[in-house]
Amino acid sequence: MGAAAALTITGTMIGTTTGAHAAPKKASAGKAKKARAAAKPAAAPAAPVEINPSAEARLVASWVLASGDNRKLPYVVLDKKAASLILYDAKGKPLAQEPTLIGIALGDEASPGVGSKKLGDLGPAEKTTPAGRFLAKFGYAFGKQQVLWVDYTNSVAIHPIPADAAKKEKRRERMLSETPDDNRITFGCINVPRAFYGSKLRPLFQKGGGYVYVLPDSKPLEEVFPRLRVHALTHGVTWDAATP
């Protein structure tokens, strides 16, 4: 009986001892985990996006940032001559520069009534991408396709290359070419790479929209953006020096 009692006591003591050591082991594991986390090198900051804007695009972007013309919204500067756009966040940080396809016709204004016509009824001279400052928001186009409307009245939007675009137009090849000379092919809308549209443009503009600044083909820059001249003058910059 004494041996049995001693066995019971020994068992109890073993159980108690094991339990007493369990907590410190757990704490020790937690400390080790924290130590490993602390030892991990900090994530390197994201490399700045390399952009190569034209002198006109740089001037417009600088004016927008300095004047707050974007009203704390993200914005895009589209350079039609270079067939390129630059996406900026609300604080003016450049996020991406991408090639674009634009209206096949040269011109800075939309033809009257063009927005109410069917695409097939548009004449060659009516297929322009108008220049100007636009408050752009997402909405639905024909076929329930969601697009970023730049100029809703004149049916100008930013979207990827349409799936039903004619193969003979070779839109993808035009977008990937090294020269902007063959990027005029649309009815007036602005085509952008699909990956850029889905991963960068849409998340930034989806909630509250943003501004799109479309640079002109032939009109003077200050005529399209009158506030640009005012800003240059009030900041002591002569227009001759500010104009590329």
Summary of the structure (lengths in Angstrom):
residues: 244
radius of gyration: 30.0
end to end distance: 105.2
largest distance: 110.5
contacts: 651
relative contact order: 0.16
helix: 41%
strand: 20%
